[in-house]
Amino acid sequence: MTRYDRKEGDLIIGAGSTSAMITLRERVTHDGVVINLPVDHTAATVTAALVETFAAVPAHLARTLTWDQGTEMARHLDFTAQTGIPVFFAERSSPWQRGANENFNGLVRQYFPKNTDLSVHSAERVSGVVTDLNTRPRKSLGFQTPAFRFRQAARAA
């Protein structure tokens, strides 16, 4: 049985380390989410944004979250208490343990390059980028789109 419930997450940081974006990717469907954090990326801000985002995801599609060991997840126990989703941490210097998310970060950086101010992007712009990425056919999905695969998984409750 294929499980569509394992999310991987990370932050991409903007110029001057002030702005950031949370990136999330589901390991099987490749469905991605980007959350803009224009003001800060403290543990409290990241936790609040993740709780809000995961509230909109069907429960059977969000059972775990794997993250790197950044300080932005210092309140991971609060996240788990509020969502029921345990957080697992990849080993230091082991990006392959979150390979789907690292790949997604590369795709996101095509739209939001390194050393740019991420705070200038509107919610509509970020949403448009997510739509573009999730409707881009992928060879690894038999040239289906992540959006199509995610809809299939959502119906397979």
N, C-alpha and C positions, 0 to 999 in steps of 0.2 A: 504494500500500500504506500503510495506517495503521500508525503505530508507537506502541505502547503502552509506551514505555520512558523517557519524559522526566519526571523528578520535579522539583518545585520545593520549596524549603524556606525556613524562617524561624523566628525565635523570637518568642514572645509573652512579655512580661516581667510578673512579678507586682509587687505593692506593694513599695516599697523596693528594687526591682531585685535582690532576693536569689533569689527563685524564678523559674522560667521553664518554658515548654513548647516543645518542638520541634514544628512543624507541617510535614507533608509532604503534597503533593498531586500526583497523577499528572495530566498535562495533558489526556489524552483521555478516560479513564474517569471522572475526577473523584474517584477513590478517595483517601481521606485517612487520615492517620495522625497521632496526637498522642502525644508522649512527654513525660511529666512529669519535670522536673528540679528536685526539691524543695530541694536543698541549694545548688547553684551552677550556673552556665552558662559555665564556663571552656571554653577551646578543647579541653582534654583530655577534659572531661566530655562535651561535645557530640560530639566525634569518637568516643569509646567508645560512646555511645548510638546514633549513626548506624551504626557498623560492626555492632553487634548487630542493629539493626533491618533493615538491608539484607541480612544473612545469611539472613533468613527470606523474602525476596522472590525469586521466580523470576528467574533471570539475564536472561531476555529482557524482563522488565518493569522493569529498573533498569539503564539504560545510561548515563544522565547525571543530574547533579544541578545545578540552578541555584539560587544563593543570593544574598542581598544582600551588601554589603561589610562586614558586622559582624565584630568581632574574634573572635567565637566560632568562626569558620572559619579561624583562623590556622594550624591543623594540617591543612588540606585535603589537602596532599600525603601525609600519613600515612593519611588516609581513602582516598585513591586507591590508595596502595600496598597497603593491606589488602583493598580490595574490587574494584579494577580499574575503578572508576567515576570518570570525570573530573568535576571540579567546575568549573562556569562561574559567573562573577559578573556580576550585572546592573550596569549603570552606576549611579553615585550618583544619588539622587533620581529614579529611574525605576522606580517600583513596577509599572508596566504590563508591564515585562519579565518579571515573575513574577505575572501577573494571576490565574492560577488559584489560587496560594497566597494572595494577598491576599484573594481572595473567601473562601477557606476559613477564613482567620483571622477574618473577620467572622462566619462561622457559628460558629466555636469560641467567640468572645467572647459569643455568646448564652448559653452555658453557664458560661463563666468570665470574668466582666466585668473590665474594666480596673480598676486600683487595688485588686485583691483579692489575698490571699495564695494563690498557686497551690500551695504546698507542702502544704496541708491536704487535698488531694484524693487519695483512694486510687487504686491501680491499677485497681480494679474500677470506680470512678466514671469514670475517664478512658476505660476500655475501653467502658463503656456509652455515653458521649457519642460515641465514634467509631462505634459500631454505629448509634446514632440517625442520625448524619450520613450514613453510608454506605448506609443503607436508606431515606433520604428521597428520594422521586422528584424528578427535576429536569426542568424544562421544556427545558433545553438538551440533555438526553439523550432527548428524546421521551417524557418522563415515566417513563423507566426509572430504576433506582437505580444509584449508583456501584458498589455491591457486585455487582449483576448484570453490569454492564459489565466489571468487573474479573475476575469468574469467566470470562466469555467470552474475555477477552484471555489469561487464564492457560492456557486450554485450546488457544488458537491458537498454540501454540509453533511 
